[in-house]
Amino acid sequence: MYIYILEYGLTVITSKLGNLLTQSATERYRNLLKNNPELIQRLSNSNLAAYLNVSPETLSRLKSQI
């Protein structure tokens, strides 16, 4: 069970890192909207911007565009 949890965590981290390197900020925000909309409601804008690796100003622009 412990190895399964470690492998799952590694898979999630690898996926997030790959998305940060290959996707634009808009794509990352749209994926978050599609896959985890509850995070957008629960996190503050500054925390959400840090999670997406964008500045809070960029996040505001993304929210207004979408």
N, C-alpha and C positions, 0 to 999 in steps of 0.2 A: 504494500500500500504506500509506503514511504517513497519508494522509487517511482511509483505512478504519479504521485503528487509533484515530485521534483521534475519529472519529464514534462508534465503538463505546464508547470511554471516556466520551464525553459522554452517550451513551444510558444507560450503567450509572449514572453519577452522577445524572442526571435521575430515573431510576427510583428510586434509593435516597432521594433527597431527597423525592420525591413520597410514598414510603411513610412516611418519618419524619413528614411533615406530616399525612397522612390516616389512618394506622392507629394503633390502640392498641398498647401494649407487648405485649399477649398475641398480637395478630395478627402483629406483627413477629417474635416468637419462633416462632410456628407456621409462618410462611413460611420462616424460617431452617431449622427442622427439616425441612420438606418439600424445600426447594431446595438447601440446603448443610449436610447433617448432619455432614459432616467438619469443619466449622469449630467445631462445638460440642465435638468431641473434641480438636481441636488447640489451641484458644485457652484461655487461663486465664479464670476467671470475670470478673476485672476487665476484661480486654481485650474479652471478649464483651459485657459490659455497656456498655462504651464504644461498641462497634460498633452496638449496638441503641439507643443513646442513652437508657439507663436506669441507675439506680443499681445497684450490686452487690446490695444488699438486695432490690430489686425483682426482679432476675434470680433470686435464690434463691427468692423466693415463686412466680415463674412456673414454675420447674423443679419445685417441689413440687406445684403444681396440675396440671401436665400429665403 
